[in-house]
Amino acid sequence: MSIKKVYLIRHGQTDYNVQGIVQGSGVDAHLNEEGRRQANLFFQHYKHVPFNKVYTSTLQRSIQSVQGFLELGIPHETHAGLNEINWGTREGTRITPEEDAYYHSLLQTWCDGETGVCIEGGESPDLVAARQVSVIETILSRPEEETILICMHGRAMRILLCQLLKYPLRCMDQFEHRNLCLYQLDYTGSMFTVKRYCDTEHLHVTKLPDIAAQGAHEQFR
């Protein structure tokens, strides 16, 4: 069986990332100027790759991050299963010290293995993993798509990587991410292996005109 190559990226920067505002599946933010620059840098670096299909979430920041590839005419599918976790009552709100403490407490709960615990009014990692299953099955059922690009979101991407690599969900924070970072994986028909881990080499260029500041408050994706 031929190897399926999976290029998995997180979306580019949004104003919400910079401002420390919570954005999950309930906030359909667009890329900002820096996010569009990141998307273009990724496109310029990987436009030579013969992608058979582009998969994204249904959210605009995901779709806009791969716009260059879509303009090449590469087939594209959106899947709600790839959407970010729903952050419930925290969606669209600015992170305060109190919210930050709640968030880190929740992360510790998940790291302790209690991945069925939902954020207030939102989802748990278990629920996100469950809705990702049909997307994984779809992708693996298409061997003719030998090279694919998937664009999604930070927390959901961590959960997906756990599923693909057979890690328990409590280990999801081991998978780091940045705006427009790349995980490259190979699938042999029985297992996935990681070829590139949170790679941002494509964003490092010698001359950077009109750079917007990278947001420091990106706990909520």
C-alpha angles and dihedrals in degrees: 000000000000119000117258111220117211122194106195119188139174118230123264126263123296130192087251090061090053095044096047094243119152113249121178131142089310095062118066099195123174127228116269124221092279091047091053089049090051091049091051093048090052091048093050090050097047106026089107092063110104098232114187094194141006118216122193140164118257091256121106097232089060095047094044091053091065098036093120091059092046090053088057087063097251109159113259135201128185120209126188086208087073093054120119120266113277107249092199117203090007094063112121095005128120117251111252127186088260093050090045090054091049091049094051091046089053091048090053090051089054092045088053087061100261093123093150091072111108126213108246108288092355145072138300126222088254091058092048091049091051093054091047093059096081091050091051091049091050093051094047092048091064109071090164088070095077097167122033138172120215122189120189144128139298105254094033090049091054089052092047092051090053090053096046094046096040096243120148111254091245086073095058095108089065086077106079122201142188132184107291094001120155133227111187116198136180122212117202097185094268106043146012124235127192116238098171126025121205089328117186099166090119090063094055107089128158096240120040113185120193097000117187116213115266110242117249094199104072102132092118113051 
